[in-house]
């Protein structure tokens, strides 16, 4: 390999290494895109924000607040919608490609001192788990920084009736932030630069070989 070829190869390898190391952009899922009327609670649709959802629904927390004191309204973070996990069920979201769970805001709809358990799984094998307490009065910001996940489960237990107009172990979820495994545009650009450098090195090598043969 000539000196110039070695330089091209080194530059290409560096560009590809940078592309591999560059993180995908973080996405904050606010659940606010849905235009809910009268506080209705449809299930979060599969494919929303690139994820599949199970036992997680949407609720207009602003409209719902008119019905009386509840943890949906007091645990709202952005605009007007929140997601919630049905009582006595396990809510989950998943993706075909690995992602990172960064953080989220949790609350309780009806019970104070309720325990929420979150598990991160990779190909159905538990990789992470944590439990924490949530209340009806204000959201709990939980930081995870769990990477390489293909699914996340959320489950509640315990707590005491907070004196609101409803009851049950309903979990409130808002402003969930993840990092997708899909490279962002800058990453793709670096990868293309790397491939271009490799191609240039190969073309130069061929030209050099032909010139040497002709001589």
PyMOL commands that set and color helices and strands:
alter all, ss='L'
color gray80, all
select helices_A, chain A and resi 3-21+48-50+61-67+71-74+185-214
alter helices_A, ss='H'
color red, helices_A
select strands_A, chain A and resi 26-29+52-54+56-60+81-85+91-108+111-112+114-122+125-134+140-157+160-161+171-179
alter strands_A, ss='S'
color yellow, strands_A
deselect
rebuild
show_as cartoon
